């Protein structure tokens, strides 16, 4: 049967129109998808920039594991949804669409870096507040998010984090098994190398972290805003102050409004006896952050050492203005008042300091230093409490060891503590030379000389060289006495501030030597003419 011509033409037109509409609809759908992907890409780039900025500031802060810092970094992760499965999938969708391979690695690195700091915070909190240290909510959320990014692969950083979580929960056998597994996996990618360095720094293994961060120097995979502050920190703790100064300068170029970075570079200048440059950096930090107590405190120390007492008092008063509970500036202020002949006012300050309840480990150390001459047993109690608050930090062990050795004469106990410090920090020359001094006082001459030899390899701090001179002077042998004189000259030439060369009992065996007398006379002439070297700041 013949079809009606109108029906044929209508069908044909419909078919043609349908053929035209299909590609138009497909193009509309594709355009909508492209817009969504571009939106996700823009969101990812915004997240990456903000997270890097926050983490750079956090890593530049000596209190990087503080609740405030970790909350700030976690807030960025939450804001961009990368702690949920949906948010991660959405963020990763542009990786495949635009061929951006690093997205997965970068998000994992951002999450794990915050998680490592959170685990370290909880570890520190265990003794101060055991109940609060059992709140694993945030740590578990971060670990879970890191696992969601790549559920099929086991990474070294993820496993070490899970081992730490188990340890914090008291599951020591589980933790040990996970650690063994983590050690069997090599950190291959740049992100994993960087995360390994972050973990080592939280464990105060700065020499190992330094080697890893240095290996990333010529690669662009980890943002320099993150790497430079961490590298500078590791170099500073390794005593490489020139290198640390360069790293902090690079950090400042990328984060010019960070007061913490100026304080850190200022400390490098201080260690390098560049007092005027240190003052400029501390003043810049105060300009950026007027309540920065570290900048005010370090600036006060410089003026104090230069005997500019009015300027020093002003700096210490600024610290107390913003942080009235701090003990350290009161101790320094009392010292100045005593030098100015205001003994009654100084006594009032000291009494306030000594009677105060204190749960801050650094304040406890400063009070112990003020007490160690008059009441070394009381100072030891403060240092023991500081060690309990920060059990993972070798610094506090070393402070206890020094007190036992130099003020209580308990050398065997000090040797045991110095050994713990050296086990944690094999390149710690000051701990090694001080252990050598304790050995020599106990008559362990060979052990003392081994420590002295190990401590004096390479460049060294003036204080360590002076201690090595004392060690050799205590050995009743002519070659050692000659070595002692050579080291003493080197320490003074490098700027060691020897307060009483003639009265130091460790150097008594050198008094008959003409070369020793000549060194002392030259040093004393320099002091009389005001060329007094600045004291090194507290470690």
C-alpha positions, 0 to 999 in steps of 0.5 A, a space after each residue: 500500500 502506498 503511504 500518504 506523502 504528507 506522512 512520509 515528509 513529516 517522518 523525514 523531517 522528524 528524523 532530520 531534526 532528531 539527528 540534529 538534536 542528538 549532537 547538540 544535546 551531547 555537546 550540551 552535556 559535554 560542555 556542562 561536564 567540562 564546566 564542572 571539571 574546570 570548577 573542580 580544577 579551580 577548587 583543587 588549585 585554590 585548596 593546594 595554594 591555601 593548604 601550602 600557605 597554612 602548612 608553611 606557616 605551621 612548619 615555620 612555627 617552633 610550636 608546630 604541634 600545637 592545638 591551634 596550628 593543627 586545628 588551622 591546618 585541619 580546617 583547610 582540609 575540611 573546608 575543601 572536603 578532602 577528609 570525606 570519600 565524596 570530596 576526595 573522589 570529586 577532587 581526583 576527578 580532574 586528575 583523570 580529565 586533565 592528566 594531572 598526575 600529582 593531584 593524588 600524591 599532593 592531597 595525600 601529602 597534605 593530609 598525612 603531614 597534618 596527621 603526623 603533627 597530630 600524632 606528635 601532639 598527642 604523644 606530648 600530651 600523654 603525661 600532661 593530660 592523659 585523658 585528652 591524649 586518648 581522644 583519637 577522633 581527629 587522628 583517626 579521621 586523618 588516617 582514614 582519609 589518607 587511606 581512602 586516597 589509594 586503598 590498594 597501596 600500602 605506603 611507608 608514611 601511612 604505616 608509621 602513622 598507624 604504628 604511632 596510633 597503636 602505640 598511643 593506644 597502648 597496643 605496643 605489640 601491634 605497633 611494633 609489628 606495623 613498624 617492622 612492616 613500614 621499615 620494609 617499604 622504601 620511601 620512593 616518591 618525593 612526597 614520601 621522602 618529604 613525609 619521612 623527613 617530617 616524621 623524623 623531625 617530630 622525633 628530633 632526628 634532625 640529622 636524618 631529616 636533613 639528609 632527606 630534605 637535601 635530596 629534594 633540593 633540585 626537585 619541584 615536586 614538594 613546594 619550596 614554601 614547605 621544604 625550606 623552613 623544614 630544611 632550615 630547622 634541620 640545619 639549625 639543629 645540626 649546627 649549620 647556621 650559615 646554611 640554615 640562614 640561607 634556607 630561612 632567607 629562601 623561606 622569607 622570600 616566599 612568605 615575607 609576612 611570617 614573623 616566625 621566619 624572621 625570628 629563626 633567621 635572627 637566631 642564625 645571625 645570633 649564633 654566627 655573632 652577627 648581632 646587628 643583623 639579628 637585631 634587624 630581623 627581630 625588629 622586623 618580626 615585631 613589626 609584623 607581630 607586635 606580641 611575638 614573645 620570641 622576638 622580644 625575648 631574643 632582642 632583650 638577650 642581645 641588649 642584655 649581653 651588650 649591657 644596654 640594660 634599659 633597652 633589655 628591660 624594655 624588651 623583657 617588659 614587653 614579653 610580660 605585657 603580652 604574656 604576664 605568666 612567663 617566668 623567664 623574662 622575670 628571671 632576666 629582669 631580676 638579673 639586670 636589677 641586681 647588676 644595677 644595684 637594685 637588690 630589693 627589687 631583684 629579690 622580689 622578682 626572684 621570689 615571685 619566680 621561685 614560688 610560682 606553679 609551673 607546667 611549661 617545660 621551657 619555663 622549668 628549664 629557665 627556673 632551673 638555670 636560675 636555681 642551679 648555683 644556689 639550690 641544684 637539687 631544686 633545679 634537678 626537680 624542675 628539669 625532671 618535671 620538664 623531661 616528664 612533660 616532653 619525654 621524647 625530646 633529648 634537649 631536656 635529658 641533656 639539661 639534666 645531664 649537665 646539671 648532674 655533671 657540673 653542679 652535683 658531681 654525679 658523673 656516672 648518672 650524667 654519663 648515662 643520660 648523655 649516652 641516651 642523648 647521643 643515641 637519639 642525636 649521634 651528631 650532638 657534639 656538646 653532649 659528647 664532649 660533656 660526657 667526655 668530661 664526666 669520663 675524665 673526672 671518673 678516671 676513664 681517660 680512654 673513653 674521655 679521649 674517644 669522646 673528645 676525638 669524635 666531638 671535635 671532627 669538623 667545625 664546632 661551636 666555641 663552647 664545645 671547643 672550650 670544653 674540649 680544652 678543659 678535658 685535655 687540661 685535666 689529663 696529666 700529660 704534656 701532649 694533652 696540655 699542649 692540645 688544651 692550650 691550642 683548643 683554648 686559643 681556638 675557642 676564644 678566637 671563635 668568640 667564646 665568652 670565658 668569664 673567669 679564665 684564671 679561676 677555672 679549676 679545670 685549667 689549673 694544670 696550665 697555669 705554669 705555661 707561658 703560652 697559657 698566660 699569654 692567651 689569658 692576657 690578650 683576652 683580658 686586654 680585649 675585655 678591658 677595651 670592650 671587645 667582649 664577645 656576645 654570649 650564645 643564646 640558650 639552646 
